[in-house]
Amino acid sequence: MSLKKGAEVSLTIEGAAFKGKGVGKIDGLAIFVPGTMPGDIVKARIIKRKKNYREAKLLEIEQPSPDRIDPICQHAKVCGGCSWQHVPYEKQLQFKTQQVTDHIRRIGGLETPVLPALGSESSLYYRNKMEYSVSTKRWLTEEEIHSDEYVDDSGFAAGLHAPGRFDKILNLKECHLQRKESFEILDFVRNYCVKNGLEAYNTFEKTGYLRHVMIRTSYHTEDFMVNLVTFKDEPDTISKLSDTLLKEFPVITTIVNNVNDQISPTAVGRFENVIHGPGFIRDQIGEFEFKIHPNAFFQTNTAQAEKLYEVARNYADLKDGDIVYDLYCGVGTLSLFMSQKASKVLGIELVDVAVENAKFNASENKVENVSFIKGDMKDVFTQEMVNEFGAPDVLITDPPRAGMHPDVVARLCELKVPRMVYVSCDSSTMARDLKILSEVYDVIEVQPVDMFPQTYHVEAVAKLRLKQ
Ligand SMILES: C[S@@+](CC[C@H](N)C(=O)[O-])C[C@H]1O[C@@H](n2cnc3c(N)ncnc32)[C@H](O)[C@@H]1O
């Protein structure tokens, strides 16, 4: 069979692979097909030819997997938000566990036990933050593209970016990632703008008014924030819109207006106006309370973040008086989590605002034994720093997706920390780093934690102990 680009093939999907794509084999060659799941028999077209595999576009599901379910959302096929809605949640967890196990075995070369992924108590409506975008350019549906009629893609679209497109917005008619008022507010704002002549921002012409609608909700309190991100600072316009919103949605406790009059497409404004309420929401992770401002980082699935940090704290096996290092500490949540038994905790982080937030969070929670250092890990995490702060009894590392810089991994091997915990949002780079660390440390156990149901993403926590 020809497996050239453009060839149409029929195959059985046998596994769930990288980025949630289904994978099957033809004559021993792996074919990756997005939008499928194990057990599906599909027709697909080869779109990319690589030496050892092919990538294909799904044309038709000839026979669905007996496990396949109907997605709850009409946008599931096109929207980048939930690529696994056709997979039952129990199966999603199995695939995630398998993915982490494969990485640990194949990339890490380790036989370490991998426990079943810890599932989220709700597999929908679990996000505490949604950042919807607004644009004059609407993403067309397959039917519209193939229709004989002329379809106008301009207007006022509010929703999520079409996968891989910075300029086109999928005009959402429903969304199940955040509690139901979240989508209702987006829909209301869209209708209000159209009715009152408030234009969507036009990325190319740099005109229009509304750019994003960000909604932050709290898991532990009743706080509810709407952040309207606009291109222009128009006090009258925003106050009329806010008054109407408050009347319609009494659940809202604060409204903020970020004004982003710059080209960059972010929801972070050059300045911010607090229109109603305190300008932040309060939430809790474990025993700590956080004041969350519109653009502060906060874990998006609060309940699962608590589980993740609990696993990390158990693996750390803290003893009274421990010196703890928290590498890549972000806003210091893990540092706080580790602070109670420790004599002192040092968090290290690259981003300025994150370090400011971390200091703020520590002082708000009256935690005095944590300190934070700003800098690039490979430059600031030195022997001199360790001499100054004291050798760590426990070290937590939670690097970004790319994993740790090789110099940092080498330093950890030299440092010989008695107890170490590796938290990761990409088990393939974690496995790469663990392979090197395993020369000096035993990798005892790995626990995957599912923070993002309906997606292929999974966090994993590894417990390491210095070899005897
Ligand atoms: C996965 S997040 C960790 C979040 C944090 N542990 C938490 O639970 O909230 C990774 C963090 O590493 C930081 N980071 C990325 N590159 C870095 C570097 N080279 N040096 C230090 N920190 C870095 C990022 O800014 C980010 O806050």
The ligand as a Gaussian input file, in Angstrom:
#p B3LYP/6-31G(d) Opt

LIG

0 1
 C        5.067000      24.775000      36.030000
 S        5.343000      26.367000      36.604000
 C        5.549000      26.101000      38.310000
 C        4.429000      26.623000      39.077000
 C        4.487000      26.509000      40.562000
 N        5.290000      25.463000      41.097000
 C        3.045000      26.349000      41.044000
 O        2.655000      25.255000      41.443000
 O        2.308000      27.333000      40.969000
 C        6.984000      26.664000      36.085000
 C        7.564000      27.978000      36.531000
 O        8.922000      28.043000      36.103000
 C        9.247000      29.382000      35.775000
 N       10.462000      29.327000      34.927000
 C       10.524000      29.054000      33.607000
 N       11.804000      29.062000      33.189000
 C       12.572000      29.321000      34.269000
 C       13.967000      29.467000      34.464000
 N       14.816000      29.313000      33.454000
 N       14.427000      29.757000      35.696000
 C       13.553000      29.908000      36.732000
 N       12.200000      29.789000      36.609000
 C       11.716000      29.507000      35.393000
 C        7.998000      29.878000      35.120000
 O        7.921000      31.284000      35.154000
 C        6.898000      29.202000      35.952000
 O        6.477000      30.039000      37.005000

